[in-house]
Amino acid sequence: MAKTQPKDPDAMRDDIGGLMAELASRPASSKPLRKLTGPERAAVLMLALGEQYGGKIFSLLDDDELREISIVMSSLGTVDAEQVEQLMLEFVGRLSASGALLGNYDATERLLAQFLPKDRIAGIMDEIRGPAGRNMWEKLANVQEEVLANYLKNEYPQTVAVVLSKLRPEHAARVLGILPEDMALDCVNRMLKMEAVQKEVIERVEQTLRTEFMSNISQTRRRDAHEVMAEIFNNFDRQTETRFLTALEEENRDASERIKALMFTFDDLVKLDSGSAQTLMRSIDKDKLAVALKGASEGVREFFFKNMSSRAAKMLVDDMQAMGAVRLRDVDEAQTLLVNIAKDLAAKGEILIAKSRGGDDELVY
């Protein structure tokens, strides 16, 4: 059998041009086409490309993008062939006309500048850069309670009551706990007496939050570089972490000290209260816990042992002794797993991680 030769680029462009011409020449259908959202259009395109051509694109998406497009694909239903063809025609036409595409904040802002006034663009971009969420109340739920309380304490109690009534109960409770006591009690009484809030009132509150609060947050939301680096260092194995910290200490001692102060390490687990420690141990496989403690200091081992029953502690010690020698890489992986589980539990509010900075106890959720 003769071997098929790969097509040269000119021939492939001819094929694309032919496909576009064929699709464009087909008569338009009188049947109205289904209106697709952006994620739905992306899902249709990926399904049309199939495993052979779409696989490489999937590999370039991050976890959030994969999750979103997978959810849309799974609930897309039937899309008419004509609509698929029209979408493919539009996609190929744009790609062949403009080449590669880059979607980022700057490109979006430049595009909006072509047909929107500057103040409108500023509002849109501030909201995009603000906390994550599809609407104002979801975005507000991702704002730290201290930041939100600091803003609300200068607002009218009735406005505060409306805002708190729209938050998740656990978030509203934390904000109320931070507000001045007299104001918090006034807000509670107003919430108790509150009837259905008119749509116009909600819209005015949303607009105030968007223009006065969210825009300010978006401008100050850039995280300290040392915090970002501390999280990166937390995910190093022990040898890599030591290597980088040692090198950084020689070059920039202040930066090294700040990063170490911000890091949450395996040894910091001894700062957990008893209830949090027990919750953590219930959330990890006992074999992984044994491996993690195999390479731990005596103080860390004692902390975990004293937070379990004497029988459970003895069984764990026996398991550790039965293991014999354990590779340092396995110990690092088990300890990192334990730290990450602790962070996940703290993020869910199931445990509290107390970390001392500069002599003050700060609670990290």
Contacts in CASP RR format, 6 or more apart in sequence:
PFRMAT RR
TARGET T0000
AUTHOR 0000-0000-0000
METHOD contacts of the structure
MODEL  1
MAKTQPKDPDAMRDDIGGLMAELASRPASSKPLRKLTGPERAAVLMLALG
EQYGGKIFSLLDDDELREISIVMSSLGTVDAEQVEQLMLEFVGRLSASGA
LLGNYDATERLLAQFLPKDRIAGIMDEIRGPAGRNMWEKLANVQEEVLAN
YLKNEYPQTVAVVLSKLRPEHAARVLGILPEDMALDCVNRMLKMEAVQKE
VIERVEQTLRTEFMSNISQTRRRDAHEVMAEIFNNFDRQTETRFLTALEE
ENRDASERIKALMFTFDDLVKLDSGSAQTLMRSIDKDKLAVALKGASEGV
REFFFKNMSSRAAKMLVDDMQAMGAVRLRDVDEAQTLLVNIAKDLAAKGE
ILIAKSRGGDDELVY
7 15 0 8 1.000
13 96 0 8 1.000
16 92 0 8 1.000
16 96 0 8 1.000
17 96 0 8 1.000
19 92 0 8 1.000
20 89 0 8 1.000
20 92 0 8 1.000
20 93 0 8 1.000
20 96 0 8 1.000
23 85 0 8 1.000
23 86 0 8 1.000
23 88 0 8 1.000
23 89 0 8 1.000
24 89 0 8 1.000
26 85 0 8 1.000
29 82 0 8 1.000
31 80 0 8 1.000
31 82 0 8 1.000
33 80 0 8 1.000
33 82 0 8 1.000
33 83 0 8 1.000
33 86 0 8 1.000
34 79 0 8 1.000
34 80 0 8 1.000
34 83 0 8 1.000
36 44 0 8 1.000
36 79 0 8 1.000
36 83 0 8 1.000
36 87 0 8 1.000
39 68 0 8 1.000
39 69 0 8 1.000
39 72 0 8 1.000
40 72 0 8 1.000
40 76 0 8 1.000
41 87 0 8 1.000
42 69 0 8 1.000
42 72 0 8 1.000
43 69 0 8 1.000
43 72 0 8 1.000
43 73 0 8 1.000
43 76 0 8 1.000
44 76 0 8 1.000
44 79 0 8 1.000
44 83 0 8 1.000
44 84 0 8 1.000
44 87 0 8 1.000
45 87 0 8 1.000
45 88 0 8 1.000
45 91 0 8 1.000
46 54 0 8 1.000
46 57 0 8 1.000
46 58 0 8 1.000
46 69 0 8 1.000
46 73 0 8 1.000
47 73 0 8 1.000
47 76 0 8 1.000
48 84 0 8 1.000
48 87 0 8 1.000
48 88 0 8 1.000
49 55 0 8 1.000
49 57 0 8 1.000
58 66 0 8 1.000
61 69 0 8 1.000
94 101 0 8 1.000
95 101 0 8 1.000
105 125 0 8 1.000
105 128 0 8 1.000
105 129 0 8 1.000
108 125 0 8 1.000
108 128 0 8 1.000
109 121 0 8 1.000
109 125 0 8 1.000
112 121 0 8 1.000
112 124 0 8 1.000
112 125 0 8 1.000
113 121 0 8 1.000
116 124 0 8 1.000
122 215 0 8 1.000
123 210 0 8 1.000
123 211 0 8 1.000
123 215 0 8 1.000
126 214 0 8 1.000
126 215 0 8 1.000
126 218 0 8 1.000
126 219 0 8 1.000
127 139 0 8 1.000
127 210 0 8 1.000
127 214 0 8 1.000
127 215 0 8 1.000
127 218 0 8 1.000
129 218 0 8 1.000
129 221 0 8 1.000
130 139 0 8 1.000
130 214 0 8 1.000
130 217 0 8 1.000
130 218 0 8 1.000
130 221 0 8 1.000
131 139 0 8 1.000
131 140 0 8 1.000
131 142 0 8 1.000
131 143 0 8 1.000
131 214 0 8 1.000
131 217 0 8 1.000
131 221 0 8 1.000
132 138 0 8 1.000
132 139 0 8 1.000
132 142 0 8 1.000
133 139 0 8 1.000
133 141 0 8 1.000
133 142 0 8 1.000
136 206 0 8 1.000
136 209 0 8 1.000
136 210 0 8 1.000
136 214 0 8 1.000
137 166 0 8 1.000
137 167 0 8 1.000
139 214 0 8 1.000
140 148 0 8 1.000
140 163 0 8 1.000
140 166 0 8 1.000
140 167 0 8 1.000
140 209 0 8 1.000
141 167 0 8 1.000
141 168 0 8 1.000
141 171 0 8 1.000
143 217 0 8 1.000
145 171 0 8 1.000
145 174 0 8 1.000
145 175 0 8 1.000
145 178 0 8 1.000
146 178 0 8 1.000
147 217 0 8 1.000
148 175 0 8 1.000
149 175 0 8 1.000
149 177 0 8 1.000
149 178 0 8 1.000
149 179 0 8 1.000
151 213 0 8 1.000
152 159 0 8 1.000
152 160 0 8 1.000
152 163 0 8 1.000
152 175 0 8 1.000
152 179 0 8 1.000
153 179 0 8 1.000
153 180 0 8 1.000
153 183 0 8 1.000
155 163 0 8 1.000
157 183 0 8 1.000
157 186 0 8 1.000
157 187 0 8 1.000
157 190 0 8 1.000
158 190 0 8 1.000
159 205 0 8 1.000
159 208 0 8 1.000
160 179 0 8 1.000
160 183 0 8 1.000
160 187 0 8 1.000
161 187 0 8 1.000
161 190 0 8 1.000
161 191 0 8 1.000
161 194 0 8 1.000
162 194 0 8 1.000
162 197 0 8 1.000
162 201 0 8 1.000
162 202 0 8 1.000
162 205 0 8 1.000
163 205 0 8 1.000
163 209 0 8 1.000
164 172 0 8 1.000
164 175 0 8 1.000
164 176 0 8 1.000
164 187 0 8 1.000
164 191 0 8 1.000
165 172 0 8 1.000
165 191 0 8 1.000
165 194 0 8 1.000
165 197 0 8 1.000
166 202 0 8 1.000
167 175 0 8 1.000
176 184 0 8 1.000
176 187 0 8 1.000
176 188 0 8 1.000
177 184 0 8 1.000
179 187 0 8 1.000
226 255 0 8 1.000
226 258 0 8 1.000
226 259 0 8 1.000
226 262 0 8 1.000
227 262 0 8 1.000
229 259 0 8 1.000
230 259 0 8 1.000
230 262 0 8 1.000
230 263 0 8 1.000
230 264 0 8 1.000
233 241 0 8 1.000
233 244 0 8 1.000
233 245 0 8 1.000
233 259 0 8 1.000
233 263 0 8 1.000
234 263 0 8 1.000
234 264 0 8 1.000
234 265 0 8 1.000
234 339 0 8 1.000
235 336 0 8 1.000
236 244 0 8 1.000
237 329 0 8 1.000
237 332 0 8 1.000
237 333 0 8 1.000
237 336 0 8 1.000
238 328 0 8 1.000
238 332 0 8 1.000
239 328 0 8 1.000
239 332 0 8 1.000
245 256 0 8 1.000
245 259 0 8 1.000
245 260 0 8 1.000
248 255 0 8 1.000
248 256 0 8 1.000
248 259 0 8 1.000
249 256 0 8 1.000
249 257 0 8 1.000
261 357 0 8 1.000
261 358 0 8 1.000
264 339 0 8 1.000
264 342 0 8 1.000
264 343 0 8 1.000
264 353 0 8 1.000
264 355 0 8 1.000
264 364 0 8 1.000
265 339 0 8 1.000
266 292 0 8 1.000
266 296 0 8 1.000
266 300 0 8 1.000
266 335 0 8 1.000
266 336 0 8 1.000
266 338 0 8 1.000
266 339 0 8 1.000
267 297 0 8 1.000
267 300 0 8 1.000
268 353 0 8 1.000
268 355 0 8 1.000
269 277 0 8 1.000
269 280 0 8 1.000
269 300 0 8 1.000
269 303 0 8 1.000
269 338 0 8 1.000
269 339 0 8 1.000
269 342 0 8 1.000
270 299 0 8 1.000
270 300 0 8 1.000
270 303 0 8 1.000
271 353 0 8 1.000
271 354 0 8 1.000
271 355 0 8 1.000
271 356 0 8 1.000
272 280 0 8 1.000
272 342 0 8 1.000
272 351 0 8 1.000
272 352 0 8 1.000
272 353 0 8 1.000
272 354 0 8 1.000
273 352 0 8 1.000
273 354 0 8 1.000
274 307 0 8 1.000
275 307 0 8 1.000
275 351 0 8 1.000
276 345 0 8 1.000
276 351 0 8 1.000
276 352 0 8 1.000
276 353 0 8 1.000
277 303 0 8 1.000
277 304 0 8 1.000
277 307 0 8 1.000
278 307 0 8 1.000
278 308 0 8 1.000
279 345 0 8 1.000
279 350 0 8 1.000
279 351 0 8 1.000
280 338 0 8 1.000
280 341 0 8 1.000
280 342 0 8 1.000
280 345 0 8 1.000
280 351 0 8 1.000
281 289 0 8 1.000
281 304 0 8 1.000
281 307 0 8 1.000
281 308 0 8 1.000
283 341 0 8 1.000
283 345 0 8 1.000
284 337 0 8 1.000
284 338 0 8 1.000
284 341 0 8 1.000
286 316 0 8 1.000
286 319 0 8 1.000
287 319 0 8 1.000
288 334 0 8 1.000
288 337 0 8 1.000
288 338 0 8 1.000
289 304 0 8 1.000
289 316 0 8 1.000
289 334 0 8 1.000
289 338 0 8 1.000
290 316 0 8 1.000
290 319 0 8 1.000
290 320 0 8 1.000
290 323 0 8 1.000
291 323 0 8 1.000
291 326 0 8 1.000
291 330 0 8 1.000
291 331 0 8 1.000
291 334 0 8 1.000
292 331 0 8 1.000
292 334 0 8 1.000
292 335 0 8 1.000
292 337 0 8 1.000
292 338 0 8 1.000
293 300 0 8 1.000
293 301 0 8 1.000
293 304 0 8 1.000
293 316 0 8 1.000
293 320 0 8 1.000
294 320 0 8 1.000
294 323 0 8 1.000
294 326 0 8 1.000
294 331 0 8 1.000
295 326 0 8 1.000
295 331 0 8 1.000
295 335 0 8 1.000
296 335 0 8 1.000
304 316 0 8 1.000
305 313 0 8 1.000
305 316 0 8 1.000
305 317 0 8 1.000
306 313 0 8 1.000
308 316 0 8 1.000
342 351 0 8 1.000
342 353 0 8 1.000
343 353 0 8 1.000
345 351 0 8 1.000
346 352 0 8 1.000
346 353 0 8 1.000
346 364 0 8 1.000
346 365 0 8 1.000
347 365 0 8 1.000
349 365 0 8 1.000
352 363 0 8 1.000
352 364 0 8 1.000
352 365 0 8 1.000
353 363 0 8 1.000
353 364 0 8 1.000
354 361 0 8 1.000
354 362 0 8 1.000
354 363 0 8 1.000
354 364 0 8 1.000
355 361 0 8 1.000
355 362 0 8 1.000
355 364 0 8 1.000
356 362 0 8 1.000
END
